[in-house]
Amino acid sequence: MKIPRLLFALGGFVGLSALAIVLLSANRSTLINWQIERGVQEGVASQEISSTRFELIFCGTGTPQFFPDRSQPCLGVIAAGKFFLFDAGQNASRQLSATASPFTKLEAVFLTHLHSDHMSGVADVLHSSWLMGRQHHVNVVGPPGTQQLLDGIHQGYSNDIEERQRVLGVEYLETTVKLGQATEVTIDNEDAVVVYDADGLVVEAFRVDHPDWPYAYGYRVSYGGKTVVVSGDTKYTPAIAKHADGADMLIHEAVNLDMMEQIASALRQFGGPVDPDRLALISAVHTPTLEVARVAKEADVKKLVLTHLIPPIPSNFVAEQHYSSGMDDIYDGELVMARDGMRITLIE
């Protein structure tokens, strides 16, 4: 009796499975249509921004080195009903899409300096936001050399733009609307310079110390009584504490010297294409973790967020605790290790 019962049970299972396949096939169009409609609805909703909202989107927390958990530097800021970017390295567009960022509301891109990992994604961000429906100018603000970057983008994308307009009949404005226009800022002293002031949002640029770059900037972003300071790439400099004084949040790059030395030691032991001594040169133009903590303490900031982590580390608690070891002995405020996709809201 056991075998017939087993065969009956198996037959019933196969029958139910076949029925399920038939039902799924019959309703496939309905299911796909629902998914399409839902995707469009969510996409449209993601482009709507509250006029009072002040939110940060970490779309890249890594370095020039490819690392699965961390894309090249990119920070999105939602404020005053608009969307802004601070740096846009490789993979910026994909990360912004993954976080449902309001691409079509992109108002300006602020570049800290012109290292490739901070600007290699600018062209795609400008182009993608236009394809998604942006119909207004985007100002790309940065140090001397920013105009050259934009000129190259315009030249490189000119055939693409012409073809799309010809085939699709897209009748937007001149090329600068599609691919942005440059505003170069030259700062030769320690004072901050206002580079954006509209609808209650003020963005100021100030010089930092990134050796071999004559112009490298940090940014102070103020809106709704809240202030966020972005360090950009820099070695330790009093300028950060000066311009971040009393800020609600300091977003600062960091290098863990012990981990860099461990990597250099392993390279000396096992060999490889990278000169181990090169790592010391990299460390010398960035800010060690303990000095970042000292800056945050000097500035008396409420929250310190580490990004542009050198070397890049996995996005997990153990790695992050090891990376930031000793910082809480110096800075007693809130310490956050940024991760790709992380969002922090300052004003709802």
N, C-alpha and C positions, 0 to 999 in steps of 0.2 A: 504493500500500500504506500510505502514511503516514496518509491520512485514515481508512480503516477501523480501523487500529490506535488512532488517537486516539479515534474514536467508541467503540471497545471499552473503552478505558481509562476514558473518561468514564462509560460505562454501568456499568462495574464500580464506579466511585467512588460513583455515584448509588445503585447497589444496596446497597453497604455502608452508605451513609448512611441509607437507608431501613430497613435491618436494625437499625442502631444505634438509630434512633428507636423502632422496634417493641420492641426489647429494653428500652430505657429506659422506655417507657410501661408495659410489662409489669411492670417492677420499681420503678415509681415509688412505689408504696405502701410497698414494703420500704425504699427509700431514705429516704422522708420519715419513716417510723416510726423508722428508725435515728437520723436527725437529732434527732427529738423526744426519744428515749430518752437520747441522748448529751447533749443540752442540759439535760435534767432532772438527769442524773447529775452533770454538771459544776456545775450550780447548787447542788445539795445539798452537793457536796464543798467548794464555795467558802465555805460557812457554817461549816465546821469549822475551829477555831483551836487550835493547840498552846498549852498553858498556859504555856509558857516563851517563846513568840515575842514579839519586840519589833520591829515593822515600821511604817514610815511610808508612806502613800499620798498623793501629791500630786494631789488631785482638782480643784484650782483654783489657778492661779498668776498670774492676771491682775488686772484692775482693774474699776471700774464700766463702763468702755468695752467694748462688744462687740468681741471679737477672735477670729477662728476658732481660733487655736492655744491660747488661754488663757481658761479660764472664770474666773468670779469666785472670790475666795478660799475655799479649803476644804482642810483637811488631815485625813486619816484616820490614826488610830493604833491598831494592834493590840497589845495588851499584857494580860497576866494572863488570857488566855483570853476577852477581851472586845474590843469595838470602840468607839472613841471618835472624836468629830469636834471639830475646832477651827475654828469658823466654818463657815458653809454658805451660800455665795452662790448666785445663779442658776445652774442647770445642775448643781448638786451631785448630785442623784439620778442623772442620766444618767451623769455621770462615775464615780460609785461603781459603777453597774451595769457600765459599760464595763471597769472594773478588777477586776470580780468580787469586790468588797468584801463582807465578811460583815455585810450589812444586819441580819439577824435578831439579831445579837449586840450591836446598838447599845445601849450602856449610858448614855452621857451626851454632851451637846453643850456645849462650852465656847465662849462668845462673847467675843471680845476687846473689842468695842464694838458699837453698834447702827447703824452706817452700813448702808445698804441692801445694799451688795455683800457684806457679811459675814453677813447674816441673811435675805436674800430667798428662800433655798432651804430654810430650816428647816422650814417647814410641810410641804413635799413630802417631805423626808427622813423626818420623823416619820410621815407618812401612809403613804408607800411601805413603810417598814420594817414597819409594822403589817400592811399588806396581804400582805406576803411571809411573815408568820408570827410576827413578834415578839409575845410575850405577856407582857412584863414592862415595868415603868415605865422611862421615859427621863427623866433629870434634865437640864434645860436650865439651865446655870449661866452667869450673866453679870452685868453691872453693873445698877444701878437702871434700871428700864424693861423688864427682861426679863419680869417678870410681865405687864405690859401687852401685850407681844408675844404671849405664850402665850394670854392671854385673847382676843385678837383671832383667833388661829388656831383656838381652840376654837369661838368663835362662828361664824367663817366656814365651818368644816368640819362643823358640827353636823348639817345636813340630809343631807350626804353620808354621815356615819357612821350616822345613823338608818336611811337607805334601805338601805345595805349590810347592816346587821344584820337588817333586816326581810326583805329579799329572799333573802339568802344564808344567813340563820340563823346568823350568826357570833356566838358567845356568849363573847366575851372579857370582860375586866373593865371597870371604869368608864372614862369618856372620857380620864382622865389617862394610862391605859395606852396608849391609841391615839395621843394627840397630845402626850404629855409633860407634865411639871410643872416649874414654875420655881423656881429658887433664886437669889435676888438677893444679890450680894456687894458690900459697900461697903468700900472701902479708902481711908483718909484719911491714910496715912503711907507711908514708904518700905519698910516690912516686907512680906514675902511672907505670904500667908494660905493655909493648906491648905484646898483645896476638894474634894479627893477623896483617900481613903486606904483602900484595900482590896486584899487579896490581893497585897501587895508593891508595888502601884503607888501612887505619891504624885504628886498634881498640886497645884501651888501657883500662886496668882495674885499678880501685883504690878502696881503702877501704872506706866504709861508716859506719855509726853507727846504727846498728839494734840490740838493746840490746838482750843479751842471744845468739846471733849468733857470734861465734868467728871470722868468716869470712863471710862478706857480701860485695858485690861489686857494684859499679857504673861503667858505661862504657862511654868512649869518642870515638866517631866515626868520622873520618875525611876522606873526599873524595872530590876531585875536588875543593879544596879551601873552602869547607863548613864543618862546624863542628856541630855535634849533641851530646848532653850529656844526658845519661839516668841515673837517680838517683838510681834506684833500691829501695828497702824498706829501709828507714832510718829515724831517728829522725833528728832534725836540727844538721848539722855539717858543720864547715868551709870548709871541704874537697870538698863539692859540688861547692861552689863559687870559690875555688882555681882551680879546674880542668875544670870548665865551663867558666872560665874567657874569655869574648869576644866571646863566642860561638854564632852561628846563632840560635840555638834552645836548650832550656833546657826542657827535658821531666821529670817531677817531680811528685812523689806520693804526696798525700795530705789527711789530715783528717780535717773535719769541727767539731770543738769542741762543738759549740752550738748545732748542730744537734745530735751529740752523746749524749750530756747531755739530750736533749729532749727525745731521745729513752730510755735512762736509767730511766728517770722520769716516762715515760709511763709503763715501765716494773715493776717499783715499785708499780705503781697504779693498774695495771691489772694482774700482775704475769706472769709467763711463765718459760720455761725451762732454759733460760739464766740468769745468775746472773747479775744484773744491774751494780755491781761494776767491773765486768769483762770489761766493755766498757772503763772504765778509764785506765785500764791496756793496752788495745789495743791502745788507743790514745797516751799513753806515749811512745810508740816505733815507732811512725810515726811523720810526720811533719805537724803541723797546717797550715792552708791555709795562714795566715798572715805571718808566718815565711817562707813559700815557696816564697811569694812575696819579702820578705827581701833578701833571697838568690839570686833571679833573679836580684834584684837591685844591690846587691854587686858584682855579676858576670858581670853585664852590658850585659846581653844576649839580643839578638834582639827579640826573641819570647819565651814565656813561655807556655808550654802545660801541663795541669794537667791530670793525669791518676791515676789508682789504687785509685779511689775515695772512701773514707771512710767517712760516710756510702755510699753505692752505691745509685745513684739517677737516676730518669728517664732521658732519653735523650731528654729533651726539654728546651727551652729558659728560662722559669720561674724558673725551678728547678736549672738550671746551674747558673743563675744570683744570686739566693739566696745563693747557695753554695760558690760562689766566692766573696760574699759581702765584701767590704773593701779592697780587694787586689789591686784595681786600685788606692787607696790612697797612696800606698807604691811603687808599680811598675808601671811605665808609659809606658812600652813597650807593644807589642801585647800579649794579653792573650787569649788562646784557651782552651776550655774544650773538651778533646778528647771524641769521641764516637766510639763504635765498628763499624768497617767498614770504618772509616775515612781514607783518604789518603792525604798525604802532599808531594808535589814534591819540592825538592830543586834544582835539575838540570834536565832539560828535556832530 
